[in-house]
Amino acid sequence: MHQPVSDPIKRDYSPLIVGSALVVFFGLLLMLLRIAQEEYLMAIGAVWVANGLTMVLHVMYWRRYGLSSGLKVAVVTQGLITIAPLLLGEFGMTLIFFMFGGELRFW
């Protein structure tokens, strides 16, 4: 007869690593494309979006499996970096519009 397993959920970092690596890879490709097109603020936007997507993956993994204290600090720091432009008020919103390639015209 089989002995009961104390922790039935296997904590494996490989899905997190694969998902994060894919997001970062395509984010870097978009960043390089924008740099080649000389659209530097949109390159920053590509990195910002990739950071936000990996943050969402890390938070989902944290909620499901838990993380060590060092990784928790890293995820919280990543979240602060992601929402930092939103905390800058009107300047932050302008920065986000520029990063996404929006064109602001003052009449």
N, C-alpha and C positions, 0 to 999 in steps of 0.2 A: 504494500500500500504506500502511496506517495505521502510525504510529509507536507504539511501546509507551509506555504511560502509566506514569510513575514512581510515582504514588500512586493505585491503582485505587479506593480507598475515598474517597468524597467526604465530607469533614467538614462537615456541615451542622448548625447548632444549632437549626434550626426544629422537628424532632420533640421535642427536649428542652424548648424554650420552650413549645410547645403543651401537652405533657403536664404540665409544671410549672404552667402557667397554669390548666389545668383543675382540678388538685388544689387549688391555692391558692384558686381561685374558689369551689369547693364547700366548702372548709374555712372560708372567710370567711362563706359563707351559713349554714353550721351554727353558726358562732360568733355571728352576729347573731341567729339563732333562739334560741340558748341565753341570750343577753343579754336578749332580749325576754321570755323565760320566767323571768328573774331566777335563772338557774342559772349563776352566774359561774364556778365551778370546772369545770363541764362545757364552758363556752366555752373555757377554757384547754386542756382536753383536746382539743377539736376542732382548735385551733391546733397542739397537740403532735403529733397524729396526721397532720395535713396536712404538718407539717415532716418527720416521719419518712418519709412517702410520697415527698415530693420529694427527700429525701436518698437514698432507694433508687434513684429515677430518675437522679439525678446520679452515683451510684456506678456504676450500670450503664453509663451513657454514658462515664464515665471509663475503665472497664475495656475498653470496645470501641474508643473513638476516641482516648482520651487527652485531657488538659486542660493548659492553661498553668499555670504555678506559682501565679499569683494565684487561679485558680479552684480549684486543689487545696487551698489554704489555706482557702478559703471552704467547700468540701465537708467538710473535716476539722472545721472549727469547727461547721458544721451538725450533724455527727455527734455531737460532744461535747455540744451543746445538747440533742440528742434523747435521749442516754443519761444525761444528768445526773441525772434523778430516780432512775434505777436505781442510781446510785453513792452515794446518800444513805442506804442501808441501809433500816431499817424505816420511817423517816420518808418516804423516797422511794417505797416501795411504798404507804404510806398515801396519799400525794399522788396517785399514779397511780390508786388505787381511787376516790378522790374525784373526780378529773378525769373518769373514766369513768362517774361517777354511782353508784358502789357505795355502799352504806350500811353503815357499820361500827357495830356495836352491841357494847358491852362489858357482859357479864353480871355 
